[in-house]
């Protein structure tokens, strides 16, 4: 697994992931499906932001990292 995300992409994913996790934790989501779905998306965004690797980018042949 080599990095395929640039710095801007990683920062944006971290911000959106944290905002979504905050939404899940601090609001009363009525639907369990919405709660678990938002939690899953937030977790994936945070993991990809931390590792710098996105499996979907690999499948699509994308790379936003300039030095990789």
C-alpha positions, -999 to +999 in steps of 0.1 A: +000+000+000+017+031-012+003+066-006-020+079-033-036+109-016-021+144-015-020+167+015-050+187+006-071+156+000-060+141+034-069+173+053-103+176+036-111+140+044-101+145+080-122+176+084-153+160+068-147+128+088-145+146+121-175+168+112-196+137+104-184+119+135-194+150+156-228+150+139-232+113+148-221+117+184-238+150+193-271+149+175-301+126+180-302+106+148-336+088+147-328+061+123-303+033+133-294+030+096-285+066+094-265+064+126-245+034+115-241+046+079-228+080+090-205+063+115-191+040+088-185+068+063-168+089+090-146+060+100-135+053+065-127+089+058-106+092+090-087+060+083-079+070+047-069+105+059-045+089+084-030+063+061-029+084+029-042+055+010-076+052-007-086+019-022-112+036-044-084+057-059-064+026-066-094+010-084-100+041-105-063+048-112-063+082-095-035+097-075-035+132-059+000+128-043+026+147-063+057+130-049+044+094-049 
